[in-house]
Amino acid sequence: MNRTGVILFLLTILSFTACQKGFLDQVPDDRLTMDQVFSRRDLTEQYLANIYNVVMKDPAGVTAGIPWIGASDEGDVSYDRPGYNSYKMNLGNWNASSDYYNFWTAYYQGIRSATYFMEHVGENQQILMEANGAELVKQYTGEARFLRAYAYFLLMEQYGPVVIAGDELIPGDVPGSDPRMNLPRSSFDECVNYVVAELDQAATELPDHFTTQAELDYGRATKVAAMAVKARLLLYAASPLFNGNKDYASLQNPDGKQLISQTADPNKWRRAADASKALITEGLFSLYKKYSGGNIDPLASCRDLFLDTWNTEWIFARAKSSISAWERTATPRGIAAGYSATGPTQQLVDQFEMENGQRPITGYNSDGSPIINPASGYTETGFATSAGKYHPNGVSNMFVNREPRFYVAVSYPGSYWINTSEGNKVIQTWFSGESGKKGSWDHSRTGYINRKNVSPLTNPRLSKYAERAYVVFRYGEVLLNYVEALNEIEPGHSDIMLYLNMIRERAGVPQYGSGVSPLPVPTGQAAVREAIRHERQIELAFEYLRYFDTRRWKIAEQTDNGAFWGLNVDADPPAFYRRTVFETRVFRKNYYLFPIPQSELDKDRNLVQNTGW
């Protein structure tokens, strides 16, 4: 990791292309020396902007570039050809040499470059000559510190304990035998404490909130962004994967140092709860809501919180992203020239509640058939004889009277496409349908297509996209982080139902113990834990969190293993609506953490591999 020179990084960032005038779109336009970069303000700022590009992964890579949907139980990537490695992961066909989704190298490149920036930004006389020069240097240092800490967090959620490189920059010509080139991994707890301290320091150096920045600077690090990363990190650190996990008893450095604590520490849940509560008490955020006739419009609220940028729920976002690529991925093929490439699984579809707040499916029989909750009103037979509030006439009764978030997140067969500029067009994912399997790679293997975070203004067939920022941290997640941690340390605390019900009220589903047609309050810590996890699965679907949730809870051996179901995409209606296995997935215990790339192990003799790889 330390052999990647800063000059090579600079040459890499020169390949980026700018298309807007905002800070995060800047790039140098020539090959320059490092002395030049840190003698001119514009080049120093460009260097910092491109560290953002390295650390902040673009959300558009959902089909090939990132596995967090395709390799989780909530979704599927349709393609089983080279380059789409989540498919191979799901079948168990990977090892430490596969090099799938190797973010280790890139993130350490970003870490090194952030450290170099922090070391040299204070030398820039052009910046220091400004009236607010010292304040700018402080802010830029805070941004680089934030990006470095965030890169470490991203490494930790994927690989577990990592190597903390510190502030010393190792020269590029140091031989591989040098001890500085053979650093061991720090323990996970040491990594957490280091990153938390860095985020706390960055928070003192940064603007409070994006509203305190110029509009063109939206997307740069802020105090509350640092707090949000800290809150998520501490939640993960308190979870069973990293808190007293005896499956990693043998994960030790060559000197015998234990890398993951073997004793569960309940105080870690307290730290996590406190970190999330600190964001809540900042008083800067609220759940985004839209109203109709004086009442919350749950569908518009849950849909548009992603589309109406920089709203009251947004904490941190990537100001410029290739969101159009995501939208085309999640667009039907025949209707609007999309790829229909990411499909929600039937397991996820079954989790969305009915409008009365009841879960439609309570479990599965040995043959995979669902156990239907009679109180929910759900049925899998017949078709709607009239339109409902959110569904058109004629759709399968499987999709009738579901909660609003279902209609926000899932394009289901028989529904209208979200863009109606050319009239109401019906999505047909059955075999011979407009987006069906017949004659094309571009089809959903589950019979469903992701809809969340797709704008009604988007129509790839007409090359029309709603370019916008992509939210990375939002207040809804913070509330769910808080109640999860609080339930582990203070079960029964009144805040748990208070904030959980805030999420449900905005979503338009009955609340627990309050509001209209309330549901019974779950009884006991275990029941509340299950309710919170259920709420996270629905509320945060397709936001790249479910993959890590099932792993940090140590339930992926159940959720990500075995038969995965969808509709029968090899048939036309009515046989199309029969639940069908589209894939049998393999999840082994070592899959909870990614393997460290073999190429990195070959460089560093003190770098030990994750257990089981």
C-alpha positions as CSV (number, residue, x, y, z in Angstrom):
1,M,0.0,0.0,0.0
2,N,2.9,2.4,0.8
3,R,4.6,1.9,-2.5
4,T,2.0,3.9,-4.3
5,G,3.7,7.2,-4.7
6,V,2.0,10.6,-4.5
7,I,3.2,11.5,-8.0
8,L,1.5,8.5,-9.4
9,F,-1.7,9.5,-7.6
10,L,-1.4,13.0,-9.1
11,L,-1.0,11.5,-12.6
12,T,-4.1,9.4,-11.9
13,I,-6.3,12.2,-10.9
14,L,-5.4,14.1,-14.1
15,S,-7.5,11.6,-16.0
16,F,-10.7,12.9,-14.4
17,T,-12.9,15.1,-16.5
18,A,-14.6,18.3,-15.2
19,C,-18.0,19.3,-16.5
20,Q,-19.2,21.8,-13.8
21,K,-17.6,24.7,-12.0
22,G,-18.2,23.4,-8.5
23,F,-15.3,22.6,-6.2
24,L,-15.7,18.8,-6.4
25,D,-15.6,19.0,-10.2
26,Q,-12.1,20.5,-10.5
27,V,-9.2,18.8,-12.2
28,P,-5.7,19.9,-13.1
29,D,-5.3,20.3,-16.9
30,D,-1.6,19.5,-17.2
31,R,1.1,17.4,-15.7
32,L,2.6,19.3,-12.7
33,T,5.2,18.8,-10.0
34,M,4.1,18.5,-6.4
35,D,5.9,21.8,-5.6
36,Q,3.7,23.5,-8.2
37,V,0.6,21.9,-6.8
38,F,1.2,23.2,-3.3
39,S,2.3,26.7,-4.4
40,R,-0.9,27.6,-6.2
41,R,-4.3,27.7,-4.5
42,D,-6.3,26.4,-7.5
43,L,-4.0,23.3,-7.9
44,T,-4.1,22.6,-4.2
45,E,-7.8,22.7,-4.2
46,Q,-7.9,20.5,-7.3
47,Y,-5.7,18.0,-5.5
48,L,-8.1,17.9,-2.6
49,A,-11.1,17.6,-4.9
50,N,-9.7,14.5,-6.5
51,I,-9.2,12.8,-3.1
52,Y,-12.9,13.0,-2.9
53,N,-13.2,11.2,-6.2
54,V,-11.0,8.4,-5.0
55,V,-12.7,7.9,-1.6
56,M,-16.3,8.6,-2.5
57,K,-17.3,5.7,-4.7
58,D,-19.8,6.5,-7.4
59,P,-23.3,4.9,-6.8
60,A,-23.6,4.2,-10.5
61,G,-21.4,1.1,-10.2
62,V,-24.2,-1.1,-8.8
63,T,-24.1,-3.7,-11.5
64,A,-20.4,-4.2,-12.0
65,G,-18.5,-1.8,-9.8
66,I,-19.9,-2.5,-6.4
67,P,-21.5,-5.6,-4.9
68,W,-23.6,-4.2,-2.1
69,I,-27.0,-4.9,-3.7
70,G,-26.2,-7.8,-6.0
71,A,-24.5,-9.8,-3.3
72,S,-27.0,-9.1,-0.6
73,D,-30.4,-10.8,0.0
74,E,-32.3,-7.7,-1.1
75,G,-31.3,-7.8,-4.8
76,D,-29.9,-9.5,-7.8
77,V,-27.8,-8.3,-10.7
78,S,-29.1,-10.0,-13.9
79,Y,-25.8,-10.6,-15.7
80,D,-23.8,-13.8,-15.3
81,R,-21.0,-12.9,-17.7
82,P,-17.4,-11.6,-17.0
83,G,-17.2,-8.4,-15.1
84,Y,-20.3,-9.0,-13.0
85,N,-18.6,-10.7,-10.0
86,S,-21.4,-10.5,-7.5
87,Y,-22.9,-13.4,-9.5
88,K,-19.8,-15.5,-8.9
89,M,-19.7,-14.5,-5.2
90,N,-23.3,-15.6,-4.7
91,L,-22.4,-19.0,-6.2
92,G,-19.3,-19.3,-3.9
93,N,-16.9,-19.1,-6.7
94,W,-14.2,-16.8,-5.3
95,N,-11.1,-16.8,-3.2
96,A,-8.3,-14.5,-2.0
97,S,-6.8,-14.4,-5.5
98,S,-10.0,-13.5,-7.3
99,D,-9.4,-9.8,-6.6
100,Y,-13.2,-9.1,-6.7
101,Y,-14.1,-5.6,-5.7
102,N,-10.5,-4.8,-4.5
103,F,-11.0,-1.5,-2.9
104,W,-8.0,-2.0,-0.5
105,T,-5.5,-0.5,-2.9
106,A,-7.6,2.5,-4.0
107,Y,-8.6,3.5,-0.4
108,Y,-5.0,3.3,0.8
109,Q,-4.0,5.4,-2.2
110,G,-6.6,8.0,-1.0
111,I,-5.4,7.7,2.6
112,R,-1.8,8.3,1.6
113,S,-2.7,11.3,-0.6
114,A,-4.9,12.8,2.2
115,T,-2.0,12.5,4.6
116,Y,0.4,14.1,2.0
117,F,-2.2,16.9,1.5
118,M,-2.5,17.6,5.3
119,E,1.3,17.8,5.6
120,H,1.7,20.3,2.8
121,V,-1.4,22.4,2.5
122,G,-0.1,24.8,5.1
123,E,2.9,25.7,2.8
124,N,0.6,27.3,0.2
125,Q,1.4,31.0,0.4
126,Q,-1.3,31.9,-2.1
127,I,-3.9,30.5,0.4
128,L,-2.2,32.0,3.4
129,M,-2.2,35.5,1.8
130,E,-6.0,35.5,1.7
131,A,-7.8,37.4,4.4
132,N,-9.2,34.1,5.7
133,G,-6.1,32.0,4.6
134,A,-5.5,30.4,8.0
135,E,-9.1,29.5,8.3
136,L,-9.0,27.9,4.8
137,V,-6.0,25.9,5.6
138,K,-7.8,24.6,8.8
139,Q,-10.9,23.7,6.8
140,Y,-9.0,22.0,4.0
141,T,-7.0,20.0,6.6
142,G,-10.2,19.0,8.2
143,E,-11.6,17.8,4.8
144,A,-8.6,15.7,4.1
145,R,-8.7,14.3,7.7
146,F,-12.4,13.5,7.2
147,L,-11.7,11.7,3.8
148,R,-8.8,9.7,5.3
149,A,-11.0,8.6,8.3
150,Y,-13.8,7.8,5.9
151,A,-11.5,5.7,3.7
152,Y,-10.4,3.7,6.8
153,F,-14.1,3.2,7.8
154,L,-14.9,1.9,4.3
155,L,-11.9,-0.5,4.5
156,M,-13.0,-1.7,8.0
157,E,-16.6,-2.5,7.0
158,Q,-15.3,-4.6,4.1
159,Y,-12.2,-6.2,5.5
160,G,-12.4,-5.8,9.3
161,P,-9.1,-4.8,11.1
162,V,-6.8,-2.9,8.9
163,V,-3.3,-1.3,8.9
164,I,-3.3,2.1,10.4
165,A,-0.6,4.0,8.5
166,G,-0.5,7.0,10.7
167,D,0.9,10.4,9.7
168,E,4.4,9.3,8.6
169,L,4.8,9.4,4.8
170,I,7.1,6.6,3.7
171,P,9.3,7.5,0.7
172,G,8.5,5.7,-2.5
173,D,12.0,4.2,-2.9
174,V,12.0,2.4,0.5
175,P,12.9,-1.3,-0.1
176,G,10.3,-4.0,0.6
177,S,12.4,-5.3,3.4
178,D,12.1,-2.1,5.4
179,P,10.0,-2.6,8.6
180,R,7.9,0.4,7.5
181,M,6.8,-1.6,4.5
182,N,5.7,-4.5,6.6
183,L,3.2,-3.0,9.0
184,P,0.8,-5.4,10.9
185,R,-2.9,-4.9,11.2
186,S,-4.1,-3.0,14.2
187,S,-6.9,-4.6,16.2
188,F,-10.4,-3.6,15.2
189,D,-10.9,-1.7,18.5
190,E,-7.7,0.2,17.9
191,C,-8.9,1.0,14.4
192,V,-12.2,2.3,15.7
193,N,-10.6,4.5,18.3
194,Y,-8.2,6.0,15.8
195,V,-10.9,6.7,13.2
196,V,-13.3,8.1,15.9
197,A,-10.5,10.4,17.2
198,E,-9.8,11.6,13.6
199,L,-13.5,12.3,13.0
200,D,-13.8,14.2,16.2
201,Q,-10.8,16.3,15.3
202,A,-12.1,16.9,11.8
203,A,-15.5,18.0,13.2
204,T,-13.7,20.9,14.9
205,E,-12.1,22.0,11.7
206,L,-15.1,21.9,9.4
207,P,-18.2,24.0,8.7
208,D,-21.2,22.8,10.7
209,H,-23.6,21.9,7.8
210,F,-23.9,22.3,4.1
211,T,-26.2,25.3,4.6
212,T,-23.2,27.1,6.0
213,Q,-21.3,26.6,2.7
214,A,-21.6,28.3,-0.6
215,E,-23.9,26.3,-2.9
216,L,-21.1,25.3,-5.2
217,D,-19.4,23.7,-2.2
218,Y,-22.3,21.4,-1.3
219,G,-20.9,17.9,-1.0
220,R,-17.7,18.9,0.9
221,A,-17.2,17.5,4.3
222,T,-18.9,19.1,7.3
223,K,-19.0,18.6,11.1
224,V,-22.3,16.7,10.9
225,A,-20.9,14.5,8.1
226,A,-18.1,13.5,10.4
227,M,-20.6,12.8,13.2
228,A,-22.6,10.6,10.8
229,V,-19.6,8.5,9.8
230,K,-18.7,8.1,13.5
231,A,-22.3,7.0,14.4
232,R,-22.4,4.3,11.7
233,L,-18.9,3.1,12.6
234,L,-19.7,2.8,16.3
235,L,-22.9,0.9,15.5
236,Y,-20.9,-1.5,13.4
237,A,-18.2,-1.8,16.1
238,A,-20.9,-2.7,18.7
239,S,-22.5,-5.4,16.6
240,P,-21.9,-9.1,17.0
241,L,-19.5,-9.4,14.1
242,F,-16.9,-7.3,15.8
243,N,-17.9,-7.4,19.5
244,G,-16.9,-10.6,21.2
245,N,-16.9,-12.7,18.0
246,K,-15.3,-16.0,18.9
247,D,-15.3,-17.1,15.3
248,Y,-12.3,-14.9,14.9
249,A,-10.3,-16.3,17.9
250,S,-7.5,-17.3,15.5
251,L,-7.4,-14.0,13.7
252,Q,-4.1,-12.8,15.2
253,N,-0.9,-11.0,14.0
254,P,2.3,-13.0,13.8
255,D,3.2,-11.8,17.3
256,G,-0.1,-13.3,18.6
257,K,-2.0,-10.0,18.9
258,Q,-5.7,-10.6,18.9
259,L,-7.4,-8.6,16.1
260,I,-11.0,-8.9,17.1
261,S,-12.0,-8.8,20.8
262,Q,-13.2,-12.1,22.2
263,T,-15.2,-10.5,24.9
264,A,-18.5,-8.7,24.2
265,D,-18.5,-5.2,25.6
266,P,-22.0,-3.7,26.2
267,N,-20.4,-0.2,26.5
268,K,-19.8,-0.2,22.8
269,W,-23.6,0.0,22.3
270,R,-23.6,3.0,24.7
271,R,-21.0,4.7,22.5
272,A,-23.0,4.0,19.4
273,A,-26.3,5.3,21.0
274,D,-24.6,8.4,22.2
275,A,-23.0,9.2,18.8
276,S,-26.4,8.9,17.0
277,K,-28.2,10.9,19.7
278,A,-25.6,13.7,19.4
279,L,-26.7,14.1,15.8
280,I,-30.3,14.2,16.8
281,T,-29.7,16.8,19.4
282,E,-27.9,19.0,16.9
283,G,-31.4,20.0,15.9
284,L,-30.5,20.5,12.2
285,F,-32.4,17.6,10.7
286,S,-35.9,16.2,10.3
287,L,-37.5,13.5,8.3
288,Y,-38.4,14.9,4.9
289,K,-42.2,15.1,4.4
290,K,-44.6,16.2,1.7
291,Y,-48.2,17.0,2.3
292,S,-51.5,16.6,0.5
293,G,-54.7,18.0,1.9
294,G,-52.9,18.8,5.2
295,N,-51.8,15.2,5.7
296,I,-48.4,13.5,5.1
297,D,-48.2,12.1,1.6
298,P,-46.1,9.0,2.4
299,L,-45.4,7.9,-1.2
300,A,-44.2,11.4,-2.3
301,S,-42.3,11.8,0.9
302,C,-40.4,8.5,0.7
303,R,-39.8,8.9,-3.0
304,D,-38.8,12.6,-3.1
305,L,-36.5,12.6,-0.2
306,F,-33.9,11.3,-2.7
307,L,-35.0,13.5,-5.6
308,D,-35.5,16.9,-3.8
309,T,-31.8,17.5,-3.1
310,W,-30.3,19.1,-0.1
311,N,-33.5,18.7,1.9
312,T,-33.9,18.6,5.7
313,E,-33.1,14.9,5.9
314,W,-29.8,15.0,4.0
315,I,-26.6,15.0,6.1
316,F,-23.9,14.2,3.5
317,A,-24.1,13.7,-0.2
318,R,-22.0,13.3,-3.3
319,A,-22.7,16.5,-5.1
320,K,-21.9,15.1,-8.6
321,S,-22.5,11.5,-9.4
322,S,-23.5,9.3,-12.4
323,I,-27.0,8.9,-11.0
324,S,-28.2,8.6,-14.6
325,A,-26.4,5.3,-15.0
326,W,-28.2,4.0,-11.9
327,E,-31.5,5.2,-13.3
328,R,-30.9,3.5,-16.6
329,T,-30.0,0.3,-14.8
330,A,-33.3,0.5,-13.0
331,T,-35.4,1.3,-16.1
332,P,-37.5,-1.2,-18.0
333,R,-36.0,-2.2,-21.4
334,G,-38.9,-2.0,-23.8
335,I,-40.6,1.0,-22.3
336,A,-37.7,3.4,-22.0
337,A,-34.5,1.7,-23.3
338,G,-33.3,0.7,-19.8
339,Y,-31.4,-2.3,-18.7
340,S,-33.8,-3.9,-16.2
341,A,-30.5,-5.1,-14.6
342,T,-31.2,-5.0,-10.9
343,G,-34.1,-7.0,-9.4
344,P,-35.5,-7.1,-5.9
345,T,-35.7,-10.6,-4.6
346,Q,-39.0,-12.2,-3.5
347,Q,-37.5,-12.3,0.0
348,L,-37.4,-8.5,0.1
349,V,-40.8,-8.1,-1.6
350,D,-42.3,-10.3,1.1
351,Q,-41.0,-7.9,3.8
352,F,-43.0,-4.9,2.7
353,E,-46.0,-4.6,4.9
354,M,-49.7,-4.3,3.9
355,E,-51.4,-0.9,4.3
356,N,-52.8,-2.1,7.6
357,G,-49.2,-2.5,9.0
358,Q,-49.4,-6.3,9.0
359,R,-46.7,-8.4,7.4
360,P,-48.0,-10.5,4.6
361,I,-45.7,-13.4,5.1
362,T,-44.7,-14.8,8.4
363,G,-42.4,-17.6,7.2
364,Y,-41.9,-20.3,4.6
365,N,-42.7,-24.0,4.4
366,S,-40.1,-26.6,3.6
367,D,-40.9,-26.3,-0.1
368,G,-40.5,-22.6,-0.1
369,S,-44.2,-21.7,-0.2
370,P,-45.1,-18.8,1.9
371,I,-47.0,-18.9,5.2
372,I,-49.5,-16.1,4.7
373,N,-50.6,-14.0,7.6
374,P,-54.4,-14.0,7.4
375,A,-54.7,-10.8,9.4
376,S,-52.8,-8.9,6.6
377,G,-55.4,-9.4,3.9
378,Y,-52.7,-10.6,1.5
379,T,-53.4,-13.2,-1.2
380,E,-51.4,-14.6,-4.1
381,T,-54.4,-15.6,-6.2
382,G,-56.4,-13.5,-8.6
383,F,-56.1,-10.0,-9.9
384,A,-57.3,-6.6,-8.9
385,T,-60.8,-5.8,-10.2
386,S,-60.3,-2.0,-9.7
387,A,-57.5,0.5,-9.2
388,G,-56.3,1.3,-5.7
389,K,-54.6,4.3,-4.3
390,Y,-51.2,3.2,-5.5
391,H,-51.8,0.3,-7.9
392,P,-53.6,0.1,-11.3
393,N,-56.5,-2.2,-12.1
394,G,-55.6,-5.7,-13.2
395,V,-52.4,-6.3,-11.3
396,S,-51.8,-9.5,-9.4
397,N,-53.3,-9.4,-5.9
398,M,-49.8,-10.0,-4.6
399,F,-49.2,-6.3,-5.2
400,V,-52.5,-4.9,-4.0
401,N,-52.8,-2.7,-0.8
402,R,-49.2,-2.8,0.1
403,E,-47.5,-0.1,2.1
404,P,-46.3,3.0,0.3
405,R,-42.6,2.2,0.5
406,F,-43.3,-0.9,-1.6
407,Y,-44.5,1.3,-4.5
408,V,-41.5,3.6,-4.0
409,A,-38.9,0.8,-4.1
410,V,-40.2,-1.8,-6.5
411,S,-41.4,-1.8,-10.1
412,Y,-43.6,-4.9,-10.2
413,P,-45.2,-6.5,-13.2
414,G,-48.4,-4.8,-14.3
415,S,-47.5,-1.5,-12.7
416,Y,-47.0,1.7,-14.6
417,W,-43.6,3.0,-15.4
418,I,-42.7,6.0,-13.2
419,N,-42.2,8.3,-16.2
420,T,-45.6,9.1,-17.7
421,S,-44.6,11.8,-20.2
422,E,-45.6,9.4,-23.0
423,G,-48.7,8.0,-21.2
424,N,-49.1,5.2,-18.8
425,K,-46.9,2.3,-19.9
426,V,-47.2,-1.1,-18.3
427,I,-44.1,-2.9,-17.0
428,Q,-44.1,-6.5,-18.4
429,T,-41.3,-8.6,-16.9
430,W,-42.8,-12.0,-18.0
431,F,-41.0,-14.0,-20.6
432,S,-42.4,-12.4,-23.8
433,G,-43.1,-9.0,-22.2
434,E,-41.5,-5.7,-23.1
435,S,-38.7,-6.2,-20.4
436,G,-38.9,-10.0,-20.4
437,K,-36.2,-12.6,-20.7
438,K,-37.0,-13.5,-24.3
439,G,-34.2,-12.5,-26.6
440,S,-32.2,-10.2,-24.3
441,W,-29.6,-10.1,-21.6
442,D,-31.4,-7.0,-20.2
443,H,-34.0,-8.5,-18.0
444,S,-34.7,-9.0,-14.3
445,R,-34.2,-12.6,-13.2
446,T,-36.6,-12.0,-10.3
447,G,-39.5,-10.5,-12.3
448,Y,-39.1,-7.2,-10.3
449,I,-37.0,-4.1,-11.0
450,N,-35.6,-1.6,-8.6
451,R,-37.4,1.7,-8.6
452,K,-36.0,3.6,-5.6
453,N,-34.1,6.8,-6.4
454,V,-35.4,6.9,-10.0
455,S,-36.9,10.2,-11.0
456,P,-40.3,10.5,-12.7
457,L,-38.5,12.9,-15.1
458,T,-36.1,10.3,-16.3
459,N,-36.5,8.6,-19.7
460,P,-33.4,7.0,-21.1
461,R,-35.1,6.4,-24.5
462,L,-35.3,10.2,-24.9
463,S,-31.9,10.8,-23.2
464,K,-33.6,12.6,-20.5
465,Y,-32.2,12.3,-17.0
466,A,-32.7,14.1,-13.7
467,E,-29.1,14.8,-12.8
468,R,-28.7,15.4,-9.1
469,A,-26.7,14.8,-6.0
470,Y,-26.6,11.3,-4.4
471,V,-27.3,11.2,-0.6
472,V,-24.8,9.1,1.3
473,F,-25.9,9.7,4.9
474,R,-29.5,10.7,5.9
475,Y,-31.4,11.4,9.1
476,G,-33.7,8.4,8.7
477,E,-30.7,6.1,9.1
478,V,-29.5,8.0,12.1
479,L,-32.8,7.4,13.9
480,L,-32.7,3.7,13.2
481,N,-29.0,3.5,14.3
482,Y,-30.0,5.2,17.5
483,V,-32.9,3.0,18.4
484,E,-31.0,-0.2,17.6
485,A,-28.1,0.7,19.9
486,L,-30.4,2.0,22.6
487,N,-32.4,-1.2,22.6
488,E,-29.2,-3.2,23.3
489,I,-28.2,-1.0,26.3
490,E,-31.5,0.3,27.6
491,P,-34.4,-1.9,26.4
492,G,-37.7,-0.3,27.1
493,H,-36.4,3.3,26.8
494,S,-39.2,5.6,25.6
495,D,-37.0,7.0,22.8
496,I,-37.0,3.6,21.0
497,M,-40.7,3.6,20.1
498,L,-40.7,7.4,19.7
499,Y,-38.2,7.5,16.9
500,L,-39.2,4.1,15.4
501,N,-42.7,5.5,15.1
502,M,-41.4,8.7,13.4
503,I,-40.1,6.5,10.6
504,R,-43.4,4.6,10.4
505,E,-45.6,7.7,10.5
506,R,-43.7,9.3,7.5
507,A,-44.0,5.9,5.7
508,G,-47.8,5.9,6.1
509,V,-48.0,2.7,8.1
510,P,-49.6,2.2,11.5
511,Q,-47.4,2.9,14.4
512,Y,-46.6,0.8,17.5
513,G,-49.0,1.8,20.3
514,S,-50.0,5.2,19.0
515,G,-51.6,7.0,16.1
516,V,-54.5,5.7,13.9
517,S,-55.1,2.0,14.1
518,P,-52.0,1.3,16.2
519,L,-50.2,-2.0,16.2
520,P,-49.3,-3.7,19.5
521,V,-46.0,-2.6,20.9
522,P,-43.5,-5.4,20.6
523,T,-42.9,-7.1,23.9
524,G,-39.3,-7.6,25.2
525,Q,-35.9,-6.8,23.9
526,A,-35.7,-9.6,21.3
527,A,-39.1,-8.6,19.8
528,V,-38.1,-5.0,19.6
529,R,-34.7,-5.9,18.1
530,E,-36.5,-7.9,15.4
531,A,-38.9,-5.0,14.7
532,I,-36.0,-2.6,14.3
533,R,-34.1,-4.9,11.9
534,H,-37.3,-5.3,9.9
535,E,-37.8,-1.5,9.7
536,R,-34.2,-1.1,8.5
537,Q,-34.6,-3.7,5.8
538,I,-37.6,-1.8,4.4
539,E,-36.7,1.9,5.0
540,L,-33.1,1.5,3.9
541,A,-33.6,-0.9,1.0
542,F,-31.2,-0.3,-1.9
543,E,-29.1,2.2,0.0
544,Y,-26.0,-0.1,0.2
545,L,-26.6,-0.9,3.9
546,R,-28.4,-4.3,3.9
547,Y,-25.3,-6.1,2.9
548,F,-23.4,-4.9,5.9
549,D,-26.4,-5.2,8.3
550,T,-26.8,-9.0,7.7
551,R,-23.1,-9.5,8.2
552,R,-22.6,-7.3,11.3
553,W,-25.6,-9.1,12.9
554,K,-24.1,-12.5,11.9
555,I,-27.3,-13.6,10.2
556,A,-26.0,-13.8,6.6
557,E,-25.6,-17.6,6.9
558,Q,-29.4,-17.7,7.1
559,T,-30.4,-14.7,5.0
560,D,-27.8,-15.1,2.1
561,N,-27.6,-18.8,1.8
562,G,-29.8,-21.3,-0.1
563,A,-32.7,-20.8,-2.6
564,F,-33.4,-17.3,-3.8
565,W,-36.9,-16.7,-5.1
566,G,-38.6,-14.5,-7.7
567,L,-41.4,-14.9,-10.2
568,N,-41.2,-17.4,-13.1
569,V,-39.5,-15.3,-15.7
570,D,-39.4,-18.3,-18.1
571,A,-43.2,-18.1,-18.5
572,D,-46.0,-15.8,-19.4
573,P,-49.0,-15.2,-17.2
574,P,-50.6,-16.9,-15.4
575,A,-47.7,-19.3,-14.8
576,F,-45.4,-16.3,-14.5
577,Y,-46.8,-15.4,-11.1
578,R,-45.6,-18.7,-9.6
579,R,-42.8,-18.3,-7.1
580,T,-39.7,-19.8,-8.6
581,V,-36.1,-20.3,-7.6
582,F,-33.8,-18.1,-9.8
583,E,-30.6,-18.9,-7.9
584,T,-29.2,-21.1,-5.2
585,R,-26.7,-19.0,-3.3
586,V,-23.7,-20.1,-1.2
587,F,-22.6,-18.3,2.0
588,R,-19.8,-19.6,4.0
589,K,-18.6,-18.4,7.3
590,N,-15.5,-16.8,5.9
591,Y,-17.6,-14.6,3.7
592,Y,-18.5,-12.3,6.6
593,L,-15.3,-10.4,5.7
594,F,-13.7,-9.9,2.3
595,P,-10.3,-11.5,1.8
596,I,-7.3,-9.1,1.8
597,P,-6.1,-9.2,-1.8
598,Q,-3.3,-11.8,-2.2
599,S,-1.2,-9.2,-4.0
600,E,-1.1,-7.1,-0.7
601,L,-0.2,-10.1,1.4
602,D,2.7,-10.8,-1.0
603,K,4.0,-7.3,-0.3
604,D,3.7,-7.2,3.5
605,R,5.0,-10.2,5.5
606,N,3.3,-9.1,8.7
607,L,-0.1,-8.7,7.0
608,V,-2.3,-11.7,8.0
609,Q,-5.3,-13.0,6.0
610,N,-8.8,-13.0,7.3
611,T,-10.0,-16.2,8.9
612,G,-11.0,-18.9,6.4
613,W,-9.5,-17.5,3.3
